[in-house]
Amino acid sequence: MSDQRVYLDDIYASEECQGSVFRAVVMMAHEARFLNNQAGQGYIQLNKKPTTIAMYKFKEGKLSMSEKGENDVTAEAVNTPVEESPISMEQSAADADAAFGM
């Protein structure tokens, strides 16, 4: 029964999550979500819960976490000004009031 748990010692010993409990949980959650999606689409058949499989993979060191790179969001995209919408704040407030019957 104790093999179905991830202990702090497992997390601290993991190089992939760098001893961070948050990283460990995120890694396992992403893997469980991926497994659940694959099972839902019919690609795999699960004999255990996705979270249990993700915990086993974490304990075996089969999960990794990649950091966002420099190319994920370009500086040009960050610095591009957002165009003003042609609808004014007063108009959008009036539309919202009308939608709720006010």
Gaussian input, Z-matrix of N, CA and C with variables (Angstrom, degrees):
# hf/3-21g

backbone

0 1
 N
 C     1     B1
 C     2     B2     1     A1
 N     3     B3     2     A2     1     D1
 C     4     B4     3     A3     2     D2
 C     5     B5     4     A4     3     D3
 N     6     B6     5     A5     4     D4
 C     7     B7     6     A6     5     D5
 C     8     B8     7     A7     6     D6
 N     9     B9     8     A8     7     D7
 C    10    B10     9     A9     8     D8
 C    11    B11    10    A10     9     D9
 N    12    B12    11    A11    10    D10
 C    13    B13    12    A12    11    D11
 C    14    B14    13    A13    12    D12
 N    15    B15    14    A14    13    D13
 C    16    B16    15    A15    14    D14
 C    17    B17    16    A16    15    D15
 N    18    B18    17    A17    16    D16
 C    19    B19    18    A18    17    D17
 C    20    B20    19    A19    18    D18
 N    21    B21    20    A20    19    D19
 C    22    B22    21    A21    20    D20
 C    23    B23    22    A22    21    D21
 N    24    B24    23    A23    22    D22
 C    25    B25    24    A24    23    D23
 C    26    B26    25    A25    24    D24
 N    27    B27    26    A26    25    D25
 C    28    B28    27    A27    26    D26
 C    29    B29    28    A28    27    D27
 N    30    B30    29    A29    28    D28
 C    31    B31    30    A30    29    D29
 C    32    B32    31    A31    30    D30
 N    33    B33    32    A32    31    D31
 C    34    B34    33    A33    32    D32
 C    35    B35    34    A34    33    D33
 N    36    B36    35    A35    34    D34
 C    37    B37    36    A36    35    D35
 C    38    B38    37    A37    36    D36
 N    39    B39    38    A38    37    D37
 C    40    B40    39    A39    38    D38
 C    41    B41    40    A40    39    D39
 N    42    B42    41    A41    40    D40
 C    43    B43    42    A42    41    D41
 C    44    B44    43    A43    42    D42
 N    45    B45    44    A44    43    D43
 C    46    B46    45    A45    44    D44
 C    47    B47    46    A46    45    D45
 N    48    B48    47    A47    46    D46
 C    49    B49    48    A48    47    D47
 C    50    B50    49    A49    48    D48
 N    51    B51    50    A50    49    D49
 C    52    B52    51    A51    50    D50
 C    53    B53    52    A52    51    D51
 N    54    B54    53    A53    52    D52
 C    55    B55    54    A54    53    D53
 C    56    B56    55    A55    54    D54
 N    57    B57    56    A56    55    D55
 C    58    B58    57    A57    56    D56
 C    59    B59    58    A58    57    D57
 N    60    B60    59    A59    58    D58
 C    61    B61    60    A60    59    D59
 C    62    B62    61    A61    60    D60
 N    63    B63    62    A62    61    D61
 C    64    B64    63    A63    62    D62
 C    65    B65    64    A64    63    D63
 N    66    B66    65    A65    64    D64
 C    67    B67    66    A66    65    D65
 C    68    B68    67    A67    66    D66
 N    69    B69    68    A68    67    D67
 C    70    B70    69    A69    68    D68
 C    71    B71    70    A70    69    D69
 N    72    B72    71    A71    70    D70
 C    73    B73    72    A72    71    D71
 C    74    B74    73    A73    72    D72
 N    75    B75    74    A74    73    D73
 C    76    B76    75    A75    74    D74
 C    77    B77    76    A76    75    D75
 N    78    B78    77    A77    76    D76
 C    79    B79    78    A78    77    D77
 C    80    B80    79    A79    78    D78
 N    81    B81    80    A80    79    D79
 C    82    B82    81    A81    80    D80
 C    83    B83    82    A82    81    D81
 N    84    B84    83    A83    82    D82
 C    85    B85    84    A84    83    D83
 C    86    B86    85    A85    84    D84
 N    87    B87    86    A86    85    D85
 C    88    B88    87    A87    86    D86
 C    89    B89    88    A88    87    D87
 N    90    B90    89    A89    88    D88
 C    91    B91    90    A90    89    D89
 C    92    B92    91    A91    90    D90
 N    93    B93    92    A92    91    D91
 C    94    B94    93    A93    92    D92
 C    95    B95    94    A94    93    D93
 N    96    B96    95    A95    94    D94
 C    97    B97    96    A96    95    D95
 C    98    B98    97    A97    96    D96
 N    99    B99    98    A98    97    D97
 C   100   B100    99    A99    98    D98
 C   101   B101   100   A100    99    D99
 N   102   B102   101   A101   100   D100
 C   103   B103   102   A102   101   D101
 C   104   B104   103   A103   102   D102
 N   105   B105   104   A104   103   D103
 C   106   B106   105   A105   104   D104
 C   107   B107   106   A106   105   D105
 N   108   B108   107   A107   106   D106
 C   109   B109   108   A108   107   D107
 C   110   B110   109   A109   108   D108
 N   111   B111   110   A110   109   D109
 C   112   B112   111   A111   110   D110
 C   113   B113   112   A112   111   D111
 N   114   B114   113   A113   112   D112
 C   115   B115   114   A114   113   D113
 C   116   B116   115   A115   114   D114
 N   117   B117   116   A116   115   D115
 C   118   B118   117   A117   116   D116
 C   119   B119   118   A118   117   D117
 N   120   B120   119   A119   118   D118
 C   121   B121   120   A120   119   D119
 C   122   B122   121   A121   120   D120
 N   123   B123   122   A122   121   D121
 C   124   B124   123   A123   122   D122
 C   125   B125   124   A124   123   D123
 N   126   B126   125   A125   124   D124
 C   127   B127   126   A126   125   D125
 C   128   B128   127   A127   126   D126
 N   129   B129   128   A128   127   D127
 C   130   B130   129   A129   128   D128
 C   131   B131   130   A130   129   D129
 N   132   B132   131   A131   130   D130
 C   133   B133   132   A132   131   D131
 C   134   B134   133   A133   132   D132
 N   135   B135   134   A134   133   D133
 C   136   B136   135   A135   134   D134
 C   137   B137   136   A136   135   D135
 N   138   B138   137   A137   136   D136
 C   139   B139   138   A138   137   D137
 C   140   B140   139   A139   138   D138
 N   141   B141   140   A140   139   D139
 C   142   B142   141   A141   140   D140
 C   143   B143   142   A142   141   D141
 N   144   B144   143   A143   142   D142
 C   145   B145   144   A144   143   D143
 C   146   B146   145   A145   144   D144
 N   147   B147   146   A146   145   D145
 C   148   B148   147   A147   146   D146
 C   149   B149   148   A148   147   D147
 N   150   B150   149   A149   148   D148
 C   151   B151   150   A150   149   D149
 C   152   B152   151   A151   150   D150
 N   153   B153   152   A152   151   D151
 C   154   B154   153   A153   152   D152
 C   155   B155   154   A154   153   D153
 N   156   B156   155   A155   154   D154
 C   157   B157   156   A156   155   D155
 C   158   B158   157   A157   156   D156
 N   159   B159   158   A158   157   D157
 C   160   B160   159   A159   158   D158
 C   161   B161   160   A160   159   D159
 N   162   B162   161   A161   160   D160
 C   163   B163   162   A162   161   D161
 C   164   B164   163   A163   162   D162
 N   165   B165   164   A164   163   D163
 C   166   B166   165   A165   164   D164
 C   167   B167   166   A166   165   D165
 N   168   B168   167   A167   166   D166
 C   169   B169   168   A168   167   D167
 C   170   B170   169   A169   168   D168
 N   171   B171   170   A170   169   D169
 C   172   B172   171   A171   170   D170
 C   173   B173   172   A172   171   D171
 N   174   B174   173   A173   172   D172
 C   175   B175   174   A174   173   D173
 C   176   B176   175   A175   174   D174
 N   177   B177   176   A176   175   D175
 C   178   B178   177   A177   176   D176
 C   179   B179   178   A178   177   D177
 N   180   B180   179   A179   178   D178
 C   181   B181   180   A180   179   D179
 C   182   B182   181   A181   180   D180
 N   183   B183   182   A182   181   D181
 C   184   B184   183   A183   182   D182
 C   185   B185   184   A184   183   D183
 N   186   B186   185   A185   184   D184
 C   187   B187   186   A186   185   D185
 C   188   B188   187   A187   186   D186
 N   189   B189   188   A188   187   D187
 C   190   B190   189   A189   188   D188
 C   191   B191   190   A190   189   D189
 N   192   B192   191   A191   190   D190
 C   193   B193   192   A192   191   D191
 C   194   B194   193   A193   192   D192
 N   195   B195   194   A194   193   D193
 C   196   B196   195   A195   194   D194
 C   197   B197   196   A196   195   D195
 N   198   B198   197   A197   196   D196
 C   199   B199   198   A198   197   D197
 C   200   B200   199   A199   198   D198
 N   201   B201   200   A200   199   D199
 C   202   B202   201   A201   200   D200
 C   203   B203   202   A202   201   D201
 N   204   B204   203   A203   202   D202
 C   205   B205   204   A204   203   D203
 C   206   B206   205   A205   204   D204
 N   207   B207   206   A206   205   D205
 C   208   B208   207   A207   206   D206
 C   209   B209   208   A208   207   D207
 N   210   B210   209   A209   208   D208
 C   211   B211   210   A210   209   D209
 C   212   B212   211   A211   210   D210
 N   213   B213   212   A212   211   D211
 C   214   B214   213   A213   212   D212
 C   215   B215   214   A214   213   D213
 N   216   B216   215   A215   214   D214
 C   217   B217   216   A216   215   D215
 C   218   B218   217   A217   216   D216
 N   219   B219   218   A218   217   D217
 C   220   B220   219   A219   218   D218
 C   221   B221   220   A220   219   D219
 N   222   B222   221   A221   220   D220
 C   223   B223   222   A222   221   D221
 C   224   B224   223   A223   222   D222
 N   225   B225   224   A224   223   D223
 C   226   B226   225   A225   224   D224
 C   227   B227   226   A226   225   D225
 N   228   B228   227   A227   226   D226
 C   229   B229   228   A228   227   D227
 C   230   B230   229   A229   228   D228
 N   231   B231   230   A230   229   D229
 C   232   B232   231   A231   230   D230
 C   233   B233   232   A232   231   D231
 N   234   B234   233   A233   232   D232
 C   235   B235   234   A234   233   D233
 C   236   B236   235   A235   234   D234
 N   237   B237   236   A236   235   D235
 C   238   B238   237   A237   236   D236
 C   239   B239   238   A238   237   D237
 N   240   B240   239   A239   238   D238
 C   241   B241   240   A240   239   D239
 C   242   B242   241   A241   240   D240
 N   243   B243   242   A242   241   D241
 C   244   B244   243   A243   242   D242
 C   245   B245   244   A244   243   D243
 N   246   B246   245   A245   244   D244
 C   247   B247   246   A246   245   D245
 C   248   B248   247   A247   246   D246
 N   249   B249   248   A248   247   D247
 C   250   B250   249   A249   248   D248
 C   251   B251   250   A250   249   D249
 N   252   B252   251   A251   250   D250
 C   253   B253   252   A252   251   D251
 C   254   B254   253   A253   252   D252
 N   255   B255   254   A254   253   D253
 C   256   B256   255   A255   254   D254
 C   257   B257   256   A256   255   D255
 N   258   B258   257   A257   256   D256
 C   259   B259   258   A258   257   D257
 C   260   B260   259   A259   258   D258
 N   261   B261   260   A260   259   D259
 C   262   B262   261   A261   260   D260
 C   263   B263   262   A262   261   D261
 N   264   B264   263   A263   262   D262
 C   265   B265   264   A264   263   D263
 C   266   B266   265   A265   264   D264
 N   267   B267   266   A266   265   D265
 C   268   B268   267   A267   266   D266
 C   269   B269   268   A268   267   D267
 N   270   B270   269   A269   268   D268
 C   271   B271   270   A270   269   D269
 C   272   B272   271   A271   270   D270
 N   273   B273   272   A272   271   D271
 C   274   B274   273   A273   272   D272
 C   275   B275   274   A274   273   D273
 N   276   B276   275   A275   274   D274
 C   277   B277   276   A276   275   D275
 C   278   B278   277   A277   276   D276
 N   279   B279   278   A278   277   D277
 C   280   B280   279   A279   278   D278
 C   281   B281   280   A280   279   D279
 N   282   B282   281   A281   280   D280
 C   283   B283   282   A282   281   D281
 C   284   B284   283   A283   282   D282
 N   285   B285   284   A284   283   D283
 C   286   B286   285   A285   284   D284
 C   287   B287   286   A286   285   D285
 N   288   B288   287   A287   286   D286
 C   289   B289   288   A288   287   D287
 C   290   B290   289   A289   288   D288
 N   291   B291   290   A290   289   D289
 C   292   B292   291   A291   290   D290
 C   293   B293   292   A292   291   D291
 N   294   B294   293   A293   292   D292
 C   295   B295   294   A294   293   D293
 C   296   B296   295   A295   294   D294
 N   297   B297   296   A296   295   D295
 C   298   B298   297   A297   296   D296
 C   299   B299   298   A298   297   D297
 N   300   B300   299   A299   298   D298
 C   301   B301   300   A300   299   D299
 C   302   B302   301   A301   300   D300
 N   303   B303   302   A302   301   D301
 C   304   B304   303   A303   302   D302
 C   305   B305   304   A304   303   D303

   B1=1.4544
   B2=1.5276
   B3=1.3161
   B4=1.4592
   B5=1.5233
   B6=1.3336
   B7=1.4622
   B8=1.5199
   B9=1.3389
   B10=1.4584
   B11=1.5267
   B12=1.3146
   B13=1.4540
   B14=1.5109
   B15=1.3189
   B16=1.4531
   B17=1.5234
   B18=1.3077
   B19=1.4562
   B20=1.5217
   B21=1.3151
   B22=1.4632
   B23=1.5215
   B24=1.3206
   B25=1.4643
   B26=1.5237
   B27=1.3400
   B28=1.4681
   B29=1.5264
   B30=1.3239
   B31=1.4667
   B32=1.5186
   B33=1.3289
   B34=1.4628
   B35=1.5243
   B36=1.3215
   B37=1.4626
   B38=1.5291
   B39=1.3096
   B40=1.4610
   B41=1.5244
   B42=1.3290
   B43=1.4601
   B44=1.5249
   B45=1.3165
   B46=1.4592
   B47=1.5203
   B48=1.3143
   B49=1.4658
   B50=1.5201
   B51=1.3145
   B52=1.4620
   B53=1.5305
   B54=1.3184
   B55=1.4604
   B56=1.5076
   B57=1.3235
   B58=1.4586
   B59=1.5255
   B60=1.3072
   B61=1.4651
   B62=1.5275
   B63=1.3276
   B64=1.4591
   B65=1.5205
   B66=1.3385
   B67=1.4590
   B68=1.5250
   B69=1.3106
   B70=1.4627
   B71=1.5223
   B72=1.3216
   B73=1.4626
   B74=1.5221
   B75=1.3336
   B76=1.4670
   B77=1.5272
   B78=1.3280
   B79=1.4629
   B80=1.5280
   B81=1.3177
   B82=1.4571
   B83=1.5227
   B84=1.3312
   B85=1.4581
   B86=1.5277
   B87=1.3352
   B88=1.4609
   B89=1.5254
   B90=1.3189
   B91=1.4698
   B92=1.5238
   B93=1.3327
   B94=1.4636
   B95=1.5301
   B96=1.3322
   B97=1.4578
   B98=1.5301
   B99=1.3410
   B100=1.4558
   B101=1.5321
   B102=1.3215
   B103=1.4641
   B104=1.5205
   B105=1.3143
   B106=1.4609
   B107=1.5215
   B108=1.3380
   B109=1.4600
   B110=1.5255
   B111=1.3311
   B112=1.4607
   B113=1.5310
   B114=1.3249
   B115=1.4659
   B116=1.5269
   B117=1.3237
   B118=1.4576
   B119=1.5209
   B120=1.3306
   B121=1.4529
   B122=1.5275
   B123=1.3298
   B124=1.4509
   B125=1.5212
   B126=1.3249
   B127=1.4606
   B128=1.5271
   B129=1.3283
   B130=1.4654
   B131=1.5232
   B132=1.3278
   B133=1.4563
   B134=1.5214
   B135=1.3107
   B136=1.4580
   B137=1.5238
   B138=1.3301
   B139=1.4595
   B140=1.5279
   B141=1.3318
   B142=1.4676
   B143=1.5188
   B144=1.3185
   B145=1.4563
   B146=1.5241
   B147=1.3307
   B148=1.4679
   B149=1.5338
   B150=1.3278
   B151=1.4674
   B152=1.5217
   B153=1.3272
   B154=1.4580
   B155=1.5240
   B156=1.3140
   B157=1.4684
   B158=1.5250
   B159=1.3399
   B160=1.4617
   B161=1.5291
   B162=1.3234
   B163=1.4708
   B164=1.5220
   B165=1.3266
   B166=1.4664
   B167=1.5235
   B168=1.3360
   B169=1.4629
   B170=1.5241
   B171=1.3238
   B172=1.4577
   B173=1.5226
   B174=1.3182
   B175=1.4634
   B176=1.5237
   B177=1.3336
   B178=1.4684
   B179=1.5214
   B180=1.3234
   B181=1.4587
   B182=1.5132
   B183=1.3274
   B184=1.4605
   B185=1.5295
   B186=1.3285
   B187=1.4560
   B188=1.5205
   B189=1.3164
   B190=1.4582
   B191=1.5156
   B192=1.3202
   B193=1.4478
   B194=1.5130
   B195=1.3207
   B196=1.4557
   B197=1.5230
   B198=1.3128
   B199=1.4575
   B200=1.5178
   B201=1.3151
   B202=1.4491
   B203=1.5164
   B204=1.2996
   B205=1.4510
   B206=1.5174
   B207=1.3073
   B208=1.4533
   B209=1.5195
   B210=1.3138
   B211=1.4578
   B212=1.5181
   B213=1.3228
   B214=1.4540
   B215=1.5222
   B216=1.3353
   B217=1.4591
   B218=1.5166
   B219=1.2975
   B220=1.4600
   B221=1.5159
   B222=1.3173
   B223=1.4639
   B224=1.5176
   B225=1.3220
   B226=1.4593
   B227=1.5249
   B228=1.3312
   B229=1.4569
   B230=1.5205
   B231=1.3216
   B232=1.4560
   B233=1.5229
   B234=1.3286
   B235=1.4585
   B236=1.5133
   B237=1.3114
   B238=1.4597
   B239=1.5181
   B240=1.3315
   B241=1.4647
   B242=1.5285
   B243=1.2942
   B244=1.4567
   B245=1.5215
   B246=1.3151
   B247=1.4556
   B248=1.5159
   B249=1.3043
   B250=1.4580
   B251=1.5183
   B252=1.2962
   B253=1.4543
   B254=1.5267
   B255=1.3090
   B256=1.4633
   B257=1.5258
   B258=1.3200
   B259=1.4628
   B260=1.5236
   B261=1.3069
   B262=1.4615
   B263=1.5197
   B264=1.3211
   B265=1.4688
   B266=1.5197
   B267=1.3404
   B268=1.4596
   B269=1.5306
   B270=1.3415
   B271=1.4683
   B272=1.5207
   B273=1.3442
   B274=1.4543
   B275=1.5137
   B276=1.3432
   B277=1.4639
   B278=1.5238
   B279=1.3467
   B280=1.4657
   B281=1.5331
   B282=1.3350
   B283=1.4651
   B284=1.5239
   B285=1.3246
   B286=1.4729
   B287=1.5207
   B288=1.3361
   B289=1.4684
   B290=1.5230
   B291=1.3222
   B292=1.4593
   B293=1.5242
   B294=1.3156
   B295=1.4611
   B296=1.5176
   B297=1.3325
   B298=1.4575
   B299=1.5304
   B300=1.3297
   B301=1.4610
   B302=1.5070
   B303=1.3051
   B304=1.4600
   B305=1.4991
   A1=110.60
   A2=118.25
   A3=120.29
   A4=112.18
   A5=118.05
   A6=119.64
   A7=111.49
   A8=118.36
   A9=121.60
   A10=112.07
   A11=117.02
   A12=120.96
   A13=110.63
   A14=114.89
   A15=121.07
   A16=106.10
   A17=115.46
   A18=120.74
   A19=110.51
   A20=115.85
   A21=120.06
   A22=111.74
   A23=117.24
   A24=120.11
   A25=111.00
   A26=116.80
   A27=120.57
   A28=110.72
   A29=115.69
   A30=120.26
   A31=110.67
   A32=117.11
   A33=120.53
   A34=111.68
   A35=117.11
   A36=120.77
   A37=112.35
   A38=117.48
   A39=121.43
   A40=110.82
   A41=115.60
   A42=120.27
   A43=110.58
   A44=117.53
   A45=121.18
   A46=112.02
   A47=118.37
   A48=120.51
   A49=112.05
   A50=117.90
   A51=124.20
   A52=112.13
   A53=116.53
   A54=121.25
   A55=114.60
   A56=118.17
   A57=122.26
   A58=109.96
   A59=115.95
   A60=120.99
   A61=109.44
   A62=116.96
   A63=120.88
   A64=110.92
   A65=117.16
   A66=120.71
   A67=110.75
   A68=117.11
   A69=120.89
   A70=110.91
   A71=116.35
   A72=120.36
   A73=110.38
   A74=117.13
   A75=120.47
   A76=110.18
   A77=117.13
   A78=120.79
   A79=111.00
   A80=116.31
   A81=120.04
   A82=111.38
   A83=117.73
   A84=120.82
   A85=111.09
   A86=116.93
   A87=119.88
   A88=110.79
   A89=116.41
   A90=119.86
   A91=110.60
   A92=117.47
   A93=120.81
   A94=110.50
   A95=117.13
   A96=121.06
   A97=110.64
   A98=115.93
   A99=120.34
   A100=110.80
   A101=116.76
   A102=120.80
   A103=111.55
   A104=116.86
   A105=120.95
   A106=110.70
   A107=117.21
   A108=120.49
   A109=111.27
   A110=117.15
   A111=120.89
   A112=110.69
   A113=116.37
   A114=119.99
   A115=110.68
   A116=116.61
   A117=120.66
   A118=112.69
   A119=116.95
   A120=121.05
   A121=112.10
   A122=116.96
   A123=120.99
   A124=115.16
   A125=118.63
   A126=120.88
   A127=112.67
   A128=116.79
   A129=120.87
   A130=108.87
   A131=115.02
   A132=121.57
   A133=107.41
   A134=116.60
   A135=121.02
   A136=110.44
   A137=115.22
   A138=119.77
   A139=110.61
   A140=116.32
   A141=122.93
   A142=107.80
   A143=115.84
   A144=120.29
   A145=109.47
   A146=117.33
   A147=120.20
   A148=112.92
   A149=116.94
   A150=118.82
   A151=111.47
   A152=116.99
   A153=120.42
   A154=110.63
   A155=116.59
   A156=120.24
   A157=109.83
   A158=117.02
   A159=120.85
   A160=110.73
   A161=117.61
   A162=120.04
   A163=110.92
   A164=117.14
   A165=120.39
   A166=111.06
   A167=115.91
   A168=119.22
   A169=111.33
   A170=117.42
   A171=120.38
   A172=110.97
   A173=115.23
   A174=119.39
   A175=112.16
   A176=116.86
   A177=120.99
   A178=112.36
   A179=117.46
   A180=121.69
   A181=113.93
   A182=117.92
   A183=121.63
   A184=113.13
   A185=117.67
   A186=120.87
   A187=109.45
   A188=115.04
   A189=119.53
   A190=108.68
   A191=114.56
   A192=120.10
   A193=108.08
   A194=116.66
   A195=119.14
   A196=109.10
   A197=115.01
   A198=121.01
   A199=109.04
   A200=115.75
   A201=119.03
   A202=109.02
   A203=114.80
   A204=119.93
   A205=112.16
   A206=115.39
   A207=121.49
   A208=111.37
   A209=117.65
   A210=121.64
   A211=113.88
   A212=118.04
   A213=119.47
   A214=112.21
   A215=117.15
   A216=122.13
   A217=105.85
   A218=116.05
   A219=119.42
   A220=110.76
   A221=115.77
   A222=120.96
   A223=110.12
   A224=116.72
   A225=120.43
   A226=110.90
   A227=116.88
   A228=120.33
   A229=111.42
   A230=117.04
   A231=120.89
   A232=110.53
   A233=117.35
   A234=121.61
   A235=114.38
   A236=118.81
   A237=121.86
   A238=109.15
   A239=117.26
   A240=118.96
   A241=110.88
   A242=115.14
   A243=121.61
   A244=107.57
   A245=115.90
   A246=119.86
   A247=109.94
   A248=114.26
   A249=119.88
   A250=109.08
   A251=116.80
   A252=119.97
   A253=108.82
   A254=117.67
   A255=120.41
   A256=112.87
   A257=118.48
   A258=121.84
   A259=108.70
   A260=116.42
   A261=120.28
   A262=110.11
   A263=115.01
   A264=120.28
   A265=110.44
   A266=116.50
   A267=119.92
   A268=110.53
   A269=115.51
   A270=120.21
   A271=110.81
   A272=117.31
   A273=119.46
   A274=111.12
   A275=118.50
   A276=121.57
   A277=109.84
   A278=115.95
   A279=120.13
   A280=109.87
   A281=116.81
   A282=120.01
   A283=111.46
   A284=116.34
   A285=120.63
   A286=110.31
   A287=117.01
   A288=120.51
   A289=110.54
   A290=116.18
   A291=119.74
   A292=111.94
   A293=116.36
   A294=119.25
   A295=111.46
   A296=117.03
   A297=120.80
   A298=112.58
   A299=115.97
   A300=119.84
   A301=113.49
   A302=117.27
   A303=120.17
   A304=111.59
   D1=-33.13
   D2=-176.65
   D3=-71.72
   D4=-14.52
   D5=178.86
   D6=-76.90
   D7=-6.30
   D8=178.97
   D9=-92.35
   D10=10.80
   D11=-178.84
   D12=-122.33
   D13=150.70
   D14=173.70
   D15=-107.96
   D16=119.49
   D17=-178.58
   D18=-94.61
   D19=162.03
   D20=177.72
   D21=-57.37
   D22=-34.26
   D23=178.19
   D24=-61.96
   D25=-36.42
   D26=176.85
   D27=-64.28
   D28=-40.62
   D29=-179.08
   D30=-69.69
   D31=-45.18
   D32=-179.04
   D33=-65.07
   D34=-29.04
   D35=-179.32
   D36=-82.34
   D37=-13.81
   D38=-176.76
   D39=-79.60
   D40=125.02
   D41=176.32
   D42=-76.77
   D43=-29.30
   D44=-176.63
   D45=-64.43
   D46=-41.75
   D47=-178.38
   D48=-95.03
   D49=0.19
   D50=175.47
   D51=56.81
   D52=33.10
   D53=177.13
   D54=75.47
   D55=9.58
   D56=-178.24
   D57=-94.45
   D58=123.91
   D59=178.53
   D60=-64.25
   D61=-40.13
   D62=179.43
   D63=-59.75
   D64=-47.28
   D65=179.45
   D66=-61.49
   D67=-40.58
   D68=-179.84
   D69=-61.97
   D70=-44.35
   D71=179.91
   D72=-65.59
   D73=-41.90
   D74=179.37
   D75=-63.43
   D76=-42.96
   D77=179.73
   D78=-60.29
   D79=-46.76
   D80=-178.79
   D81=-68.91
   D82=-36.41
   D83=179.70
   D84=-66.72
   D85=-41.37
   D86=178.18
   D87=-63.80
   D88=-42.00
   D89=179.74
   D90=-65.52
   D91=-43.47
   D92=-179.94
   D93=-63.47
   D94=-40.50
   D95=178.07
   D96=-64.00
   D97=-41.99
   D98=178.33
   D99=-62.10
   D100=-46.78
   D101=179.47
   D102=-61.97
   D103=-41.28
   D104=-179.91
   D105=-64.99
   D106=-40.60
   D107=177.00
   D108=-64.29
   D109=-42.51
   D110=179.63
   D111=-63.38
   D112=-40.63
   D113=178.74
   D114=-68.12
   D115=-38.60
   D116=179.36
   D117=-65.26
   D118=-30.78
   D119=179.73
   D120=-88.40
   D121=-2.72
   D122=175.11
   D123=87.39
   D124=9.00
   D125=-179.37
   D126=-76.47
   D127=-32.96
   D128=-179.91
   D129=-133.74
   D130=159.34
   D131=175.02
   D132=-115.52
   D133=125.30
   D134=-177.04
   D135=-92.17
   D136=135.79
   D137=174.45
   D138=-105.41
   D139=-6.76
   D140=175.36
   D141=-138.02
   D142=170.53
   D143=177.96
   D144=-67.01
   D145=147.80
   D146=179.76
   D147=-58.76
   D148=-36.28
   D149=-180.00
   D150=-67.53
   D151=-36.40
   D152=178.32
   D153=-66.17
   D154=-42.45
   D155=178.60
   D156=-64.13
   D157=-41.14
   D158=179.23
   D159=-63.37
   D160=-38.23
   D161=178.12
   D162=-65.89
   D163=-42.34
   D164=176.91
   D165=-59.88
   D166=-45.25
   D167=179.47
   D168=-62.59
   D169=-38.50
   D170=178.22
   D171=-63.53
   D172=-46.23
   D173=-178.87
   D174=-64.30
   D175=-29.18
   D176=178.50
   D177=-85.31
   D178=-2.73
   D179=179.35
   D180=75.74
   D181=25.74
   D182=-177.50
   D183=-95.35
   D184=-0.43
   D185=178.76
   D186=-105.65
   D187=146.85
   D188=175.28
   D189=-139.96
   D190=163.74
   D191=-178.96
   D192=-129.54
   D193=125.19
   D194=179.70
   D195=-100.96
   D196=139.56
   D197=178.56
   D198=-83.16
   D199=153.26
   D200=176.00
   D201=-66.93
   D202=133.93
   D203=-179.22
   D204=-89.01
   D205=178.54
   D206=-179.05
   D207=-67.44
   D208=-27.32
   D209=-176.06
   D210=-86.49
   D211=-3.42
   D212=-178.12
   D213=-65.74
   D214=-44.17
   D215=176.18
   D216=-131.07
   D217=119.88
   D218=-177.19
   D219=-79.17
   D220=153.94
   D221=177.68
   D222=-63.23
   D223=-33.66
   D224=178.67
   D225=-62.53
   D226=-40.70
   D227=179.20
   D228=-67.55
   D229=-35.06
   D230=-179.97
   D231=-70.93
   D232=-38.81
   D233=-175.47
   D234=-89.35
   D235=-1.66
   D236=179.37
   D237=-73.04
   D238=124.45
   D239=-179.44
   D240=-69.51
   D241=147.66
   D242=178.89
   D243=-86.40
   D244=131.07
   D245=179.33
   D246=-70.11
   D247=141.49
   D248=178.15
   D249=-70.48
   D250=140.04
   D251=177.53
   D252=-79.52
   D253=148.75
   D254=-178.44
   D255=-70.91
   D256=-12.56
   D257=-179.20
   D258=-89.22
   D259=130.58
   D260=-179.69
   D261=-80.25
   D262=165.69
   D263=179.15
   D264=-63.56
   D265=-37.96
   D266=-179.81
   D267=-64.01
   D268=-40.18
   D269=-179.95
   D270=-66.46
   D271=-43.97
   D272=-179.82
   D273=-68.06
   D274=-33.11
   D275=176.33
   D276=-67.02
   D277=-40.11
   D278=179.38
   D279=-66.57
   D280=-39.58
   D281=177.72
   D282=-63.73
   D283=-39.62
   D284=178.82
   D285=-65.40
   D286=-42.84
   D287=178.18
   D288=-62.49
   D289=-41.62
   D290=179.98
   D291=-65.61
   D292=-34.66
   D293=179.73
   D294=-65.77
   D295=-30.74
   D296=-179.73
   D297=-98.18
   D298=7.41
   D299=175.97
   D300=73.47
   D301=30.72
   D302=-179.23
   D303=-98.80

